[in-house]
Amino acid sequence: MSTSRFDNLPDAQGFFGRFGGQYIPPELKQVMDEIHAAYEEIRVRDDFQQELAELFADYVGRPSPIFHARRLSEKLGGAQIHLKREDLNHTGAHKINHCLGEALLAKFMGKTKVIAETGAGQHGVALATACALVGIPCEIHMGQVDIEKEHPNVTKMKILGCKLVAVTRGTATLKDAVDSAFEEYLKDPQNYIYAIGSVVGPHPFPKMVRDFQSIIGREAREQFQARHGRLPDHVTACVGGGSNAIGMFTAFLDDESVHLVGVEPAGEGLETQRHSATLTLGKPGEIHGMACYVLEDEQGNPMPVHSIASGLDYPGVGPQHSYLKELGRVDYECATDAECLDAFLTLSRVEGIIPALESAHAVAWAMRVAPTLPKDQHILINLSGRGDKDADYVAEKLGL
């Protein structure tokens, strides 16, 4: 029997330490509890697990491989860099892992519409894909700024048949898309389901999304040990809401020898207001139905935030990440927009792999620290998505 100190998290009320919970109206609490009860029922059913496993294998293409980035490692002259290739999944990112689970849950519960937000568009594409697969109408809310940046994903969502709602309020980015989608959901929470796109929001979503994404870390741990006869020294992933990072970290939490690093967006610099470094510069608060670290303005409202990566442009963060920060089990570092762009181009031109701008934050951290480490150390990066969606934007920005 496992004796992991992380096994029983969250608790029955959805808390990771003092973070998480359900900061929602009483009428919505009943709906969330019904979702939790349905999830707890299907997660232990053999037919559900078999269907999900078959879809992971035959539809998503799991397991995703681990690639040793030898040329990048040689170029940097230090630790060996390895990539967990979530970018090779169907739809191009890790998001499909939990979207399939959420779509199957919606079908099981008899919901008539699935609603969600998206930033970079990867969650939107993955959810539209999963809804097409199970035959449920899908509505995606996306900030106008992100619609213009992420045009390829917008086109894909429309082709897949979802209703795309452009959000022009506020900063017209991810936080505003969340607000808009949540308002639509509240019109009929009995028949709609809000398929949250990360390990954020009220309980049970941080738990459910983590569980669906934990396949990344389970695969990676087994694959790395099989190939190298040991665990990696460092495991890193980008953090916005934090789904890909929690998915990777969960399998390694009890391995004290493994240094876990989440990489947040420093944007145009931590000394400016143009960043999304929630865990680095935020403080405990409440946002979107959960307690977590939040970036707030002087009036206590969520701060307008910035990242070159639309999927990381969020003033909150998953409650489990907030807990792991305070526990000291995970170190949370930052990478600037400039470092991210450099990592994006470097990985593209040295290894022939174009990463998502989100994932490039983790690559940037690895590129920064690898030269300071011995050559017999190993860094494992969760390459959470591919950069097709970002290619035109980056080319225009850099004048390529």
Secondary structure, 3 states (H helix, E strand, C coil): CCCCCCCCCCCCCCEECCEECCCCCHHHHHHHHHHHHHHHHHHCCHHHHHHHHHHHHHHHCCCCCEEECHHHHHHHCCCEEEEEEHHHCCCCECCHHHHHHHHHHHHHHCCCEEEEEECCCHHHHHHHHHHHHHCCCEEEEEEHHHHHHCHHHHHHHHHCCCEEEEECCCCCCHHHHHHHHHHHHHCCCCCEEECCCCCCCCCCHHHHHHHHHCHHHHHHHHHHHHHHCCCCCEEEEECCCCHHHHHHHHHHCCCCCCEEEEEEEEECCCCCCCCCCHHHHCEEEEECCEEEEECECCCCCECCCCCCCHHHCCCCCCHHHHHHHHHCCEEEEEEEHHHHHHHHHHHHHHHCCCECHHHHHHHHHHHHHHHHCCCCCEEEEEECEECHHHHHHHHHHHCC
